[in-house]
Amino acid sequence: MDCPKCRSAELSEKQLSQSITVQRCSQCEGNWIPATEYEKWQEKTPQNTATPELLQKPLDFEFAPPVGDSKAGLCPECSRYLSRAKVKYRIPFFVERCQECEGFWCDKGEWEVLTQLGLSSSIEQFFERQWQMKMREQEYLANERQTLIDKLGEDLAEKIFALAEQLMNHPNGDYALAFLMRKVMKHTDVQELKDK
């Protein structure tokens, strides 16, 4: 089998730290994880869901995506192009998967990052559309929250967050929301008249 990234280098059998038999490239040190080996190991390993908080967890080693991370790869088993899924870690990187034979490719260091984050046993979630949509939504909410803090200051923003939580859980919270909207609209209309 040839390396999906180096193309000319051959893969040879190695053991990952979690006792998974993989095919490793001696040149770029990437790992091809055959579906059968991965599934066998996965059955005995707890699986975690990737969350924005988990993906911000610090590592106890330095990681930088290798040059090969930016290259498209071919499956070493069936020669089809590998699908790429972005892992939005502090330093984002791509993991790859063959849609045909369902094996995974991890460039040098990526398996170790996923292992430390507790996500090496659930790599397939990065390729699921529903998970990707959920992550985008969570990112949007986190950005919206941070923007509110930047615009209003931390103290006032925290009061807004607490009030929003209370109104969401109150049976008549929509009345308070309508009141606040009227106040904001009235203030905006008065300000526009002043500007004219």
N, C-alpha and C positions, 0 to 999 in steps of 0.2 A: 504493500500500500504506500502511495506517495502522500507527502504532507500537503494539506489543502492550501497552505500559504506559500511554502517554499517551492512547491511543485516538483523540484528535482530531487529533494531529499526524501529518503525512505523512512517510514515509521517502524519502530521496534517496540516489542512488548515490555511494559513496565508496570509497577504497582504504585498507585497513588497512596497517600498516607492513610486513607480510609479503607484500604484493602480492596480497591477496585482495579481490575486489570484493564489497562488502557494501552493505546498505541501512541508513543511519544516520538516527536521529531528531535533528532540529535542536534539539528541546526538551530531552530527557533525555540525549542523546548515547549512547544504547544502540545496539547493532549487531545487525542480523539477518544471519546468515551462511547463505545458501542452500546446500543440500546439494551441489549440483553444483559450486559454487565451492570449497567446503570440501574435497571429495573430490579435486578437481583439484590443489589446493595440497598436500593431505595426502600424495599419491603421491610428492612430491619432498622430503618433510620427515621426518626421523627421529622415531619415536614412543617416548615414555617411559611407564613405569608409575608411577602416583602411589603413593607410600609415605608412611607417617606422618613419616619423617625428611625427605623431600623437601617435604612440606607445612608444615614448620617453617622452611624456608629463608627468611632475611631478604630483603627487597626493597630496591632503591635508591630507592624513592619511597614516599610516604605513601598508604595505601589505606584507605578506609572504605566499606562497602557503601552504595550510594545508597538513598534512600527507596523507590524503585521495586522494589528487590530483594525486598521483603516482599509485593509484589502478584502475584497470578496474572495470566498474560498469555494473549492469544489469538494464534494463528499468523497473521501478516500475509498468508500465502499461501492458507490454507484455512479460517481462522477457528475451528479446533479449539483447545481448551485446551492449553497447553504443559505438558509434564511437567517437574517440577522435580527437580534432583539437588543435594544439598548438597556443596559443596567444603569439606572441613574444614580450611581453612587456619587460620593463627593467628587471623585474624578471619574466621569462616565466612561464606560467601555461597552463593547458588544460581545455577546455570546452567540454562537451559531448552532443551527440545528438542520439536519437533513429531514425534509418533510416526507421523504420516501422510506428511508430505513430508520429514521428517528434517533440517530446518534447525535452526540453533542461535540462541538469543538470549543475548547477553551485555550486562548493564547496564554503565553507564559504569565504566571501570577494570578490569572483570573479565577482559577479553581480555589486557590488559597484565600482570595478575597471573599468568594461566595461561602467558603467553609467557615471563616471567622464570623461572617454575618449570620451564619446559621441557615443559609439558603442553598447550599450545594445539593440538598436532597429534593429541591423543588424548582429546578431550573426551568421546567416547562411552563411555569406560570408567566415568565417574561414574554412568552410567545402567544399568550391568550389575549384575544381582543378585549374581553370583558375586564381583565386585570389592567390592561393598558389604559382603558377608558377611566377606570376607577382611580388609577394613579394620576392621570391628567387632572381629574376633578379635585383630588386631594392637593395637588400642586397649586391649582387655581385658588382654592380656599386658603392655603397657606400664604400665597402671594397677596391675596386680598386682605388677609389679616395683618400682614406686615405693612402693607400700604396704609391701612388705617392707623397703625401705630406710628408710622412715619409722619402722617399728616396731622394727627391729633395729639401725639405724645402718648407715652405708655400709660400714664395714670387715667386719662380720659378714655383712651381706647379700651382699657380693662373694664371700666365702668359700662361702656357700650356693650362689650361682650357679655358681661354679667346680666345687663338689662335684657339683651336679646334672648339669652337663655331663659330668663324668667318669663318673658312674654310668650315664648314658644310653648312653655309648659302651663301657661295660664289659660283657662277656658275662654276668657274674654280678651286675650292678648291682642286680637285683631283691632279692637276698639282703640287701644293705646297706640297701635301702629298708625291707624287712620288719623288720630289726633296729632301725632308727631309729623306725619306727612303734610297735614293742613298747615301746621306751624311753619314748616320748612318752605312750603309753597307760598304762604303769605309773606314770609320774610323775603323770599326771592322776588316776588312781585313788587314789594315796596322798594327793594334795592334797585330793581330795573327802572322804576319811576324816578328814583333819585338820580340815577345815571343819565336819564334823558333830560 
